[in-house]
Amino acid sequence: MPEVLEAKVRISKKNTLYIPKAIAEAVGIGEGSVVKLRVEGSKIVLEPIPDPFDVALKGPKYAKTTFEEFERESEGIRGNAG
């Protein structure tokens, strides 16, 4: 069973919530991260939205190509566009 991290936090006057460092790190968020909030019954669920550039650079790769293959393919697309 996965480890459960919990923290008791207080909401500030302007409804600001500070996420403890250990919890933020556990889900991979930090300053500038984008998250989605939703209500499920009486709970607020916060879900990280991965940065598309991070996913492209660090995420799993599904295909491989060489520069030559990419160049050949792009020339074919340009040739059909004109």
Secondary structure, 3 states (H helix, E strand, C coil): CCCCCCCCCCCCCCCCCCCCHHHHHHHCCCCCCEEEEEEECCEEEEEEECCHHHHHHHCCCCCCCCHHHHHHHHHHHHHHHC
